[in-house]
Amino acid sequence: MNKGFFKVLAYLLIALVIPIYNTASARSNSVLLINDFGEILYQKNANAQMYPASLTKLMTVYLAFEAISKKQVSFDTLLKVSKKAENMRPSKLGLRAGETISMKSAIISSIIKSANDSSVVIAESLAGSEKKFANMMNAKAKALGMSRSHFTNASGWHNSKQVTTASDMAKLALAVRRDFPEFYPLFSEKSFYYKNTLLHGHNRVMKTLEGAQGMKTGFTSKAGWNIITTAQRGNHTLVGVVMGSESYRARDSKIVNLMNQQFASLNLNKPRKNKATNIYRRKKS
């Protein structure tokens, strides 16, 4: 037998013994549940670095809110759409290069429709380029104590260097709620009008979880199915993060069941005291 035969045989054996994995299902779940004081109620692999997918947009929106608070821009500021933004792949709003979109519409469509084109428009408008905006994202992540996160773009489009953890995303969620209470209700919106068309979101947890206040979902084949959700019942608010699920059903079921179980164990009307001393509890900078 010649060498060629043995080479082919070797490849066939390798194909038989090495299992074929779906990238998302092969990834371990990362789960975290905390209250709004930052007390950890449940965790699994909460500090494992994962791909954020569109959870990234939570940081993009944080920086947009910050710019509005500092009066650098307003909700009515018109942002110009670039060719790069137009060419972003779905999910998208369908923006065209040369047209403009208000900051408010760009933010809302990034939250509800997870519009990649809108997120790029925000980034380029605030920083001049998406690359420079990524530097802003990383600086803010460091300031918020997101020590295991690194951002490379504003939309969450897959990049092997763009990583975060459930723990870091929970810190970001708390920061949004704490620093921008006047803008926070935008996350609870289920639909919005754009160019006289009513557009609906795809966050199903908003419909199935009592007290859900929304936040963000995300998916890529590399990341799996991700979600970050806040919910309030009585005097209690919970923040939950699930990353790396094998399906949106598994992701949604996990976060809903986990929150329902925790709420069921609480006295919802009892006055609360902050006992948290961990890193989630940070003063506003």
Residue, then its C-alpha position, 0 to 999 in steps of 0.5 A: m500500500n502506498k503513502g497516499f492510501f494511508k493518508v486518506l485512511a488517516y483523514l477518514l479515521i479523524a472524521l469518525v472520532i472527532p465529533i462535529y459541534n455546533t459552535a453555540s451548543a458547544r459553549s458552556n452556559s454562563v448565568l448570573l442573577i443579582n438584585d439591584f444592590g449587586e448581591i449575587l443570588y445565583q451564578k454559573n460561570a459568571n466570570a467566563q469570557m463569552y462573545p457578547a453579540s448584541l448585548t454590546k449595544l448596551m454599552t453603545v447606548y450607555l455612551a449615547f445617554e452619557a453624551i446626551s446628559k453632558k449636552q454634547v448632543s440631544f435626542d433631536t440631533l440628526l446623525k448622518v448615515s455612512k456607507k459603512a452603516e448602510n452596508m451592515r448586515p441584519s438585524k438592521l433598520g435599512l438606513r441609506a448612506g447620506e440620509t439622517i436619523s435622529m439620535k432618539s430613533a438611533i437609540i430606540s432602534s438599537i435597543i428594540k430592533s437591535a439595529n446594527d446600522s443604527s449602532v454604527v451611526i451612533a458610534e461614528s457620530l459620537a467618535g468620528s469612527e467606529k474604531k475610535f468609539a470602541n476605544m471609548m467603550n473600553a475606557k468606559a468599561k474600565a471605569l465601570g469595573m468591567s475588568r474582563s471585557h473588551f470591545t471592538n465594535a458598536s453593534g456586537w457583530h462577531n469579532s474574536k477579540q470582542v469578549t465580556t462576561a455575565s458579571d461584567m454585563a450585570k455591572l453595565a446594566l446596573a450602571v445604566r439603571r443608576d446613571f440614567p434613570e430618566f432614560y431607563p424606561l426606553f428599555s421597556e418599550k416593545s415597539f416604535y414608529y420609524k417613517n410612519t411604520l410600526l416596528h416590533g421588537h423580538n424580546r419575548v421575555m417582555k411578554t412572558l415575565e411579570g414585571a419585566q423592564g427589558m434590556k437586551t437580547g443577542f445572538t450570533s452563531k459563535a456567541g449562542w443566544n444571550i439575554i440581559t433582563t431586569a424585572q421589578r415586583g414590589n420593592h425588589t428589582l432583579v438583574g439576570v444575564v444568560m449567555g451561550s444558550e443553544s436556542y432562544r427558547a432555552r435562554d428565555s426559559k432559563i431567565v424567566n424560571l430563575m427570576n420567578q423562583q427568586f421572586a417567589s422566595l422574597n417578601l415583595n413589600k418588605p422594606r429593603k436594606n443594602k447589604a452589598t459590599n461587592i464590586y457591583r456597588r459602585k459610586k457614580s463617576 
